[in-house]
């Protein structure tokens, strides 16, 4: 049992590292390439013909893997007003159902993305400017959605094991105040609450 737990722990660490790395490299590379191409075009009168296409692919990979990482951090937009109004057990059930539906959707997109990938390899479709096989940029769909599905499955298990009374997360303002208190001490938090009239 302990070895299985360690396996999933390290698998989660690896997936998190891949998500963060690709998201960071994609956005940084895309911005740098776009900036270089704009400067080259307007200053030197020349540009890289394949830069536009590669920039799109870099941003695409960054967005998809960044979105997958956000599932781990609970950073996606969610509306919790209904969860806060119902009994804890009902709220837990609603969260479990929500995560189950999300997992099924993400897993389905990953599976059909994989099937499309196989079809694209068979058709040998190639990009226009880079002249690379299109299955390379399309690979982002099955992989990123599979990673996202794994993260949602992790959250499902976490919610399942959490007591109903603790399952509804605190508000975003409360979480920010808690982080501020941890980082700077209670004095700063009290000062913020005083200046905002306790609105936070």
C-alpha positions in Angstrom: 0.0 0.0 0.0 2.8 2.4 0.9 4.6 1.7 -2.4 1.4 2.4 -4.4 1.0 5.7 -2.5 4.6 6.7 -3.2 4.1 5.8 -6.9 1.0 8.1 -7.2 2.8 10.8 -5.2 5.8 10.8 -7.6 3.5 10.5 -10.6 1.7 13.6 -9.4 5.0 15.4 -8.9 6.2 14.4 -12.4 2.9 15.5 -14.1 3.0 18.8 -12.2 6.6 19.4 -13.3 5.7 18.6 -17.0 2.7 20.9 -16.9 4.6 23.8 -15.3 7.6 23.4 -17.6 5.7 23.2 -20.8 3.4 26.1 -19.8 6.3 28.3 -18.9 8.5 27.4 -21.9 5.5 27.8 -24.2 4.5 31.2 -23.1 8.1 32.5 -22.8 9.1 31.0 -26.2 6.0 32.3 -27.9 6.4 35.9 -26.6 10.1 35.9 -27.4 9.6 34.6 -30.9 6.7 37.0 -31.6 8.8 39.9 -30.3 11.8 38.9 -32.5 9.7 38.6 -35.6 8.0 42.0 -35.1 11.4 43.7 -34.6 12.9 41.8 -37.6 10.0 42.8 -39.8 9.8 46.5 -38.9 13.4 47.2 -38.2 15.3 45.0 -40.7 12.6 44.5 -43.3 12.7 40.7 -43.0 11.0 38.0 -40.9 10.9 34.3 -40.2 8.2 32.8 -42.4 7.5 30.0 -39.9 7.5 32.1 -36.7 3.8 32.8 -36.8 2.9 29.2 -37.0 5.3 28.1 -34.3 4.1 31.0 -32.0 0.6 29.7 -32.3 1.7 26.2 -31.4 3.7 27.4 -28.4 0.8 29.4 -27.0 -1.5 26.5 -27.6 0.7 24.1 -25.7 1.2 26.7 -22.9 -2.5 27.3 -22.6 -3.5 23.6 -22.5 -0.8 22.4 -20.1 -1.3 25.5 -18.0 -5.0 24.7 -17.8 -4.2 21.1 -16.7 -1.9 22.5 -14.0 -4.7 24.8 -12.7 -6.9 21.7 -11.9 -4.2 20.8 -9.3 -4.3 24.3 -7.8 -8.1 24.7 -7.9 -7.4 27.9 -10.0 -10.2 27.5 -12.4 -13.2 29.8 -12.0 -15.9 28.2 -9.9 -19.2 29.4 -8.3 -19.6 28.2 -4.7 -22.6 30.2 -3.6 -24.9 27.2 -3.9 -22.5 25.0 -2.0 -22.4 27.4 0.8 -26.2 27.4 1.2 -26.8 23.6 1.3 -26.0 21.1 4.1 -22.4 19.9 4.1 -23.2 16.4 3.0 -25.2 17.7 0.0 -22.4 20.1 -0.9 -19.9 17.2 -0.8 -22.2 15.1 -3.0 -22.5 18.0 -5.5 -18.7 18.5 -5.6 -18.1 14.7 -6.2 -20.7 14.7 -9.0 -19.1 17.8 -10.5 -15.7 16.3 -10.5 -16.9 13.0 -11.8 -18.6 14.7 -14.8 -15.5 16.8 -15.4 -13.3 13.7 -15.3 -15.5 11.9 -17.8 -15.4 14.9 -20.1 -11.6 15.3 -19.9 -11.0 11.6 -20.3 -13.3 11.5 -23.4 -11.5 14.4 -25.1 -8.2 12.8 -24.3 -9.3 9.5 -25.8 -10.8 10.9 -29.0 -7.9 13.3 -29.3 -5.7 10.2 -29.3 -7.8 8.5 -31.9 -7.6 11.6 -34.1 -3.8 11.6 -33.6 -3.6 8.1 -35.0 -5.7 9.2 -38.0 -3.5 12.2 -38.6 -0.4 10.0 -38.5 -2.0 7.7 -41.1 -2.9 10.7 -43.3 0.6 12.1 -42.9 -0.7 15.7 -42.6 2.0 18.3 -42.5 2.1 21.9 -41.4 2.4 24.6 -44.0 5.3 26.7 -42.8 7.3 24.4 -40.5 6.7 21.4 -42.7 6.5 19.1 -39.6 4.0 16.3 -39.1 0.8 17.7 -37.7 0.5 15.0 -35.1 3.3 16.8 -33.1 1.2 19.9 -32.3 -1.9 17.8 -32.1 -0.2 15.7 -29.4 -1.1 18.4 -26.9 -4.8 17.4 -26.9 -4.6 13.7 -25.6 -1.6 14.4 -23.3 -2.8 17.7 -21.7 -6.4 16.4 -21.3 -5.1 13.1 -19.8 -3.0 15.1 -17.3 -6.0 17.3 -16.4 -8.2 14.2 -16.0 -5.6 12.7 -13.6 -5.7 15.9 -11.6 -9.5 15.9 -11.4 -9.3 12.2 -10.3 -6.9 13.3 -7.5 -9.3 16.0 -6.4 -12.2 13.5 -6.4 -10.3 11.2 -4.1 -9.3 14.1 -1.9 -13.0 15.3 -1.6 -14.2 11.7 -1.0 -11.8 11.4 2.0 -12.6 14.9 3.4 -15.3 15.2 6.1 -18.4 17.0 4.7 -18.0 19.9 7.2 -14.6 20.7 5.7 -15.2 20.1 2.0 -16.4 23.6 1.0 -13.4 25.8 0.5 -13.0 29.1 2.1 -13.7 32.2 0.0 -10.9 33.6 -2.1 -10.6 36.7 0.2 -10.2 34.4 3.2 -7.5 32.4 1.5 -5.7 35.6 0.5 -5.8 36.9 4.1 -4.6 33.5 5.4 -1.6 33.7 3.0 -0.9 37.3 4.0 -1.0 36.3 7.7 1.4 33.4 7.1 3.8 35.6 5.2 3.7 38.8 7.1 2.2 38.2 10.5 -1.1 39.1 12.1 -0.4 42.9 12.3 -0.6 43.3 8.5 -3.8 41.3 8.3 -5.5 43.3 11.1 -4.4 46.6 9.3 -6.0 45.4 6.1 -9.2 44.4 7.8 -9.3 47.8 9.6 -8.9 49.8 6.4 -11.5 47.8 4.5 -13.9 47.9 7.4 -13.9 44.2 7.7 -15.2 43.7 4.2 -12.6 41.1 3.5 
